[in-house]
Each structure stands twice: as C-alpha cells, then as structure tokens.
C-alpha cells in the first residue's frame, strides 16, 4: 500500500513539487520516497512506499518496465500476481527475466505483453495506479472495481495533477480550488462527498471500475468503464437459482470461494492480523484465517463502556474458541480528544461517518502489532446484513397502506415514548440502540416513493430544511439521483444502491483514510470481484428470510463456530455520539459552532445554534446531523489557516 501522485506542468518546478507531494503522502508510504521526471514532456510522478511484498529496493517505485518504455506509480495489492506471471510465461515465447517479486513489476510486464486493458481485466485486488509511456507521452490512471483505493485528479489547459489524497492539491500555486458548494447539501445529509465529485469544484475522484486515458500533451482526457456492478446484476438476475433445494450447493460454492479468496489475500512478507468485531463477517474471515494457520493469528477489537455499542465481549469469546492471539482496546477520553484535534489531517476532505473514530483508533492499535489487516467489509451490502433490507417490507406496508391521518397518529405515539428510559433499560436485555431505531422508524413511515425511502434510510437527518438558507434549498442537490433496475426486488435494489454509493463513498473511504494514516494496509476479501459476481448469482431468499439477514453466511459460519457464538442481530460499528457531543466533545463542538467562516454564508448558523443548544440540554438527540455540520465547519476553519 502506498501513496501515488503526478503532475504535468510547464510552470512548476517538478522535483520540488513532487517532494512536497511525497511529504503529504508520507503516512501512506513511510518506507521509501521517490519520483520520476520527464523534463522533455514536463511530467513527473511521485511515490511513497509501504513495503508489503518484496521488501527490498527492487520493489521501490516509480518503476520502469524491462524495456524502459513504461513507468508506473502503483498503490494497492494484486493478490493473483503470481498466477498472472505463470500466464505471461505461457503467453510469450521469450524468457521473462523477473527483477523482483513485486506485483508492480507483474503489471508492467503484463502491459508490455498483452496491453493495458487486457492487463486491467486480469487484476484481482485493490489498486489505484498511474502508468506512463515515455515515448508516446501517454498516461493511464486506473482504479479498482469496488473503489477500495482512492485517486483524485485535476485538469485545466496548463496542468494535470493526480494523487492518492486531496492534500497534495494545496501544494500547487495557480490552480483553481474553488469550493464545490453544490455538494454541501448531499454531504450534510450523507456525511460524505460521493464520487466523482470532491469538495473542490475542479478536483474529481476517479469512479470505481474506471480508467482515464490522457494524451496529446495532457490536453485530451477520455474516461472508460472496464467493470460495473449494474451490468453484472442485469446479466445474472434472470439466470439465478431460485429453488430452496440448491441452498446447500450455493453455500458450499460460496464457502470454497471465500476460503480461496481469504488465503489468496494472505500474500505478504510482513505480519498479518484480522479485525474481529464479533459480527458475522469478521468472524468468518478470522475463522478461515485461523483454521488455515499453524500459528495463532493476531486479532483486534475495540470496546465501549456503553452497553448499547459494545461487542468486545462477543469478540473475546470467539477469539478464545478459535485460539487467536487477541488484542482489545477500550476508547478513553484522551483518544476522543486526540482524534478531534487530528481530524482534518486524517480526513483531508470532509467526512462525517462517526464510526470513523473507532475505525481510526483500532487502526492505531493494530499497526503496533501488524502491517496488514483483513476485515469483513462488504458482507452486509452483498448478503443482506443491514436492517434497512430486513425491515423494508414492513416499513413499506405502513408507508403505502396507512392513511395519512393514521400515520400522523402513529408518529405522534412513537414520539411520546420515553425513549431515553427504554434505551437504557432494553440495553441490558441485549436490545441495543432502541432509541435511534425508533427515531429512524418515525421518519421512514411518512414517505411517498421507494427512492425517497432509500434516501431517508441512508440520511443522517430526516429534516434537513432548517440547516440551509432558503437560497440554497434546491432539494435535487440533497442526494445523487439513482436508477432502479427493472424486475429486481426493492430489497436487492437497495443493496445495489449501497454497493455503488454507500460502500465506496462511506465505508471504504473511512477505512482507507483511517488505516493509511496509521501506515496500515487493510484488505477486504468480500470485495474480491469474483465473490461480488458470485453474490449476484445467489437468490435473495438464500440471503434474507423474514427479518433474518446473511442467512448463507451464518450457515457457513456454523462450520467454524458453535451456534451460541453466532450473532443473531446487528449492532454495527457505531459510537455513543449523542452523549459524546454532550460530554467529551462538548468544548470542541462549542468552539466550532461559534466560529464564522466561508460556509456560514451557505448554511443557517442560527438554526444550527438552536439545535445544538437543544441537543446539549438533552431535549433532542441530533448527534448524527450535528456531526456532519461540525466536521464541515471544522474543515472550513482549517482551510483558513
């Protein structure tokens, strides 16, 4: 895992600029820093290396191919690169003199033998890379299929700049970093800036499954899609097995694929560990790892003192059963304070999923013991794990069939419930986050269509109007438009939406920034594209039955763990945000809300102050939406420095 960057410019000192880029990306690659410059074409690429495969100097980048025609700056891991090498040896009659054991060299040689696009189709892994042809002055930028690794780019008539992190663009003079105010409503409601947009109007993210071809002295940019989920969903939806009799066959096929994928992703020359939350997904990954290891694998979990949010005891039980070398960490006041002070360095673009706090803190712990970590990310989106899939039919029944008068009465009754008391009481009965679930249910009941319902389900705040000035109330900007797939159930459409939006723009962004700031590589076996393709061959009733999700994964987990260690419900990687904002983060939040800056011209500061006061005095719980406001305002404060 590494940091990549590059610049075409006639005006800038390329060497000095690339050194600045590398400094910005040092956390992503602390083991080596280097760059390539082609003065004739006014182009250069930088690279910072986190050494995982072939720890020697032979793995340093930017790296030339064997003919010195192409040079690459690569970030990621190619898990099947040894298989690709065997394929290339059989493909060519010439003997290949490999110079290293690096997957980067494998990409270069493959590009030389079969070409760029065919090479891209062979790659199994996570990646973002730049591949440059010196003679033709041709550049390719490519991003992996699911969006695990980021790449930003900027282009105008005089410059083309790209990099792994938004911070590099502030190192350049005379580029237009105007704020993209059009994305602010979407950010406040979702907590992230969705691809291909960024917080800057003229800086873009390359979409997952896409590559750019840049030529003619960097004046022509073409964008191509080489893989997308929508196409495979349409291809597979009519050919899926639907008979319950095929469940065992589907389970065994998925189990074999999972085991193969997990073991393939253990390719490394450094220590590997596993994140173990106690949930289904991380338990499967950990179980496969430990079952296939002669030594105790290192496992990690983060704990909370609030029972509504703590799963550490479950993780410890699973660790004891499997016999792993287990580490657990309970978040304290200083951790929260340190994170808030460092927020803009970790997430250089506004990002407001509050689970970023425990994700960052557990990454910090894991890096002390391992350099590579495997996680269960992707299990929920592809196998029906989220509550919004499980309760969707019930919610739709109420929202579609109940008269408005009855719906209003029901909402009123729900609002009158003693939520704080019930939340604390039910936590001891292992019914967690009851208050948050009821608040969400209130907003879901009153919807007019399926897309509105989905947007409310992923929204941090159901009543967004008070946060914007009237001149900025174009509700079309609140969410990216999405297109349903015909003849696909609403549950699967919602899963599809999560796979193309929530997963890459929230989950994977959160994990990448948190781990990379700690110089830790995170791998997600569930996101292997062959597993993704197989998931859409599995019928919905093998994933969801009534209010039970991830049925097929639970059956696989029974091959590794006893029933009493398999979680029936989902807690998620959430934190007690409402209470944190009233206590440990209160002073930090107070200072931010009082501050006036550029964003004050866009949002309604007075209403925000009122809501903040109501939240502090426990009259309302507005932690989710306040967190997105705080993150955004904090980012703008940092921009002024």
Residue, then its C-alpha position, 0 to 999 in steps of 0.5 A: x500500500x502506498x501513496x501515488x501522485x503526478x503532475x504535468x506542468x510547464x510552470x512548476x518546478x517538478x522535483x520540488x513539487x513532487x517532494x512536497x507531494x511525497x511529504x503529504x503522502x508520507x503516512x501512506x508510504x513511510x518506507x521509501x520516497x521517490x519520483x520520476x521526471x520527464x523534463x522533455x514532456x514536463x511530467x513527473x510522478x511521485x511515490x511513497x512506499x509501504x513495503x508489503x511484498x518484496x521488501x527490498x529496493x527492487x520493489x521501490x517505485x516509480x518503476x520502469x518496465x524491462x524495456x524502459x518504455x513504461x513507468x508506473x506509480x502503483x498503490x494497492x495489492x494484486x493478490x493473483x500476481x503470481x498466477x498472472x506471471x505463470x500466464x505471461x510465461x505461457x503467453x510469450x515465447x521469450x524468457x521473462x527475466x523477473x527483477x523482483x517479486x513485486x506485483x508492480x513489476x507483474x503489471x508492467x510486464x503484463x502491459x508490455x505483453x498483452x496491453x493495458x486493458x487486457x492487463x486491467x481485466x486480469x487484476x484481482x485486488x485493490x489498486x489505484x495506479x498511474x502508468x506512463x509511456x515515455x515515448x508516446x507521452x501517454x498516461x493511464x490512471x486506473x482504479x479498482x472495481x469496488x473503489x477500495x483505493x482512492x485517486x483524485x485528479x485535476x485538469x485545466x489547459x496548463x496542468x494535470x495533477x493526480x494523487x492518492x489524497x486531496x492534500x497534495x492539491x494545496x501544494x500547487x500555486x495557480x490552480x483553481x480550488x474553488x469550493x464545490x458548494x453544490x455538494x454541501x447539501x448531499x454531504x450534510x445529509x450523507x456525511x460524505x462527498x460521493x464520487x466523482x465529485x470532491x469538495x473542490x469544484x475542479x478536483x474529481x475522484x476517479x469512479x470505481x471500475x474506471x480508467x482515464x486515458x490522457x494524451x496529446x500533451x495532457x490536453x485530451x482526457x477520455x474516461x472508460x468503464x472496464x467493470x460495473x456492478x449494474x451490468x453484472x446484476x442485469x446479466x445474472x438476475x434472470x439466470x439465478x437459482x431460485x429453488x430452496x433445494x440448491x441452498x446447500x450447493x450455493x453455500x458450499x460454492x460460496x464457502x470454497x470461494x471465500x476460503x480461496x479468496x481469504x488465503x489468496x489475500x494472505x500474500x505478504x512478507x510482513x505480519x498479518x492480523x484480522x479485525x474481529x468485531x464479533x459480527x458475522x463477517x469478521x468472524x468468518x474471515x478470522x475463522x478461515x484465517x485461523x483454521x488455515x494457520x499453524x500459528x495463532x493469528x493476531x486479532x483486534x477489537x475495540x470496546x465501549x463502556x456503553x452497553x448499547x455499542x459494545x461487542x468486545x465481549x462477543x469478540x473475546x469469546x470467539x477469539x478464545x474458541x478459535x485460539x487467536x492471539x487477541x488484542x482489545x482496546x477500550x476508547x478513553x477520553x484522551x483518544x476522543x480528544x486526540x482524534x478531534x484535534x487530528x481530524x482534518x489531517x486524517x480526513x483531508x476532505x470532509x467526512x462525517x461517518x462517526x464510526x470513523x473514530x473507532x475505525x481510526x483508533x483500532x487502526x492505531x492499535x493494530x499497526x503496533x502489532x501488524x502491517x496488514x489487516x483483513x476485515x469483513x467489509x462488504x458482507x452486509x451490502x452483498x448478503x443482506x446484513x443491514x436492517x434497512x433490507x430486513x425491515x423494508x417490507x414492513x416499513x413499506x406496508x405502513x408507508x403505502x397502506x396507512x392513511x395519512x391521518x393514521x400515520x400522523x397518529x402513529x408518529x405522534x405515539x412513537x414520539x411520546x415514548x420515553x425513549x431515553x428510559x427504554x434505551x437504557x433499560x432494553x440495553x441490558x436485555x441485549x436490545x441495543x440502540x432502541x432509541x435511534x431505531x425508533x427515531x429512524x422508524x418515525x421518519x421512514x413511515x411518512x414517505x411517498x416513493x421507494x427512492x425517497x425511502x432509500x434516501x431517508x434510510x441512508x440520511x443522517x437527518x430526516x429534516x434537513x430544511x432548517x440547516x440551509x438558507x432558503x437560497x440554497x434549498x434546491x432539494x435535487x442537490x440533497x442526494x445523487x439521483x439513482x436508477x432502479x433496475x427493472x424486475x429486481x426486488x426493492x430489497x436487492x435494489x437497495x443493496x445495489x444502491x449501497x454497493x455503488x454509493x454507500x460502500x465506496x463513498x462511506x465505508x471504504x473511504x473511512x477505512x482507507x483514510x483511517x488505516x493509511x494514516x496509521x501506515x496500515x494496509x487493510x484488505x477486504x476479501x468480500x470485495x474480491x470481484x469474483x465473490x461480488x459476481x458470485x453474490x449476484x448469482x445467489x437468490x435473495x431468499x438464500x440471503x434474507x428470510x423474514x427479518x433474518x439477514x446473511x442467512x448463507x453466511x451464518x450457515x457457513x459460519x456454523x462450520x467454524x463456530x458453535x451456534x451460541x457464538x453466532x450473532x443473531x442481530x446487528x449492532x454495527x460499528x457505531x459510537x455513543x455520539x449523542x452523549x459524546x457531543x454532550x460530554x467529551x466533545x462538548x468544548x470542541x463542538x462549542x468552539x466550532x459552532x461559534x466560529x464564522x467562516x466561508x460556509x456560514x454564508x451557505x448554511x443557517x448558523x442560527x438554526x444550527x445554534x438552536x439545535x445544538x443548544x437543544x441537543x446539549x440540554x438533552x431535549x433532542x438527540x441530533x448527534x448524527x446531523x450535528x456531526x456532519x455540520x461540525x466536521x464541515x465547519x471544522x474543515x472550513x476553519x482549517x482551510x483558513x489557516 
